[in-house]
Amino acid sequence: MALYTKLKEYRARYNMSQSDLADLVNVRRETIGNLENGKYNPSLKLAMDIAKIFETTVEELFFFTDDE
């Protein structure tokens, strides 16, 4: 299974840079970039903090696919 994210899409909707989002959830900009590129899986707390910023659910932002 692979974890995918809609972070980039949501950031665009909110006219927000990676740095803006990183500042709001107290992580480095590189962390947001790695999340968007599938190189990093967020902790539950980070996923929930990001979902709260975008007023959505964790499941809407992060999801698994059955890529084999």
Beta strands, then each sheet from edge to edge (+ up, - down):
strand 1: 2-5
strand 2: 62-65
sheet 1: 1+ 2-
end
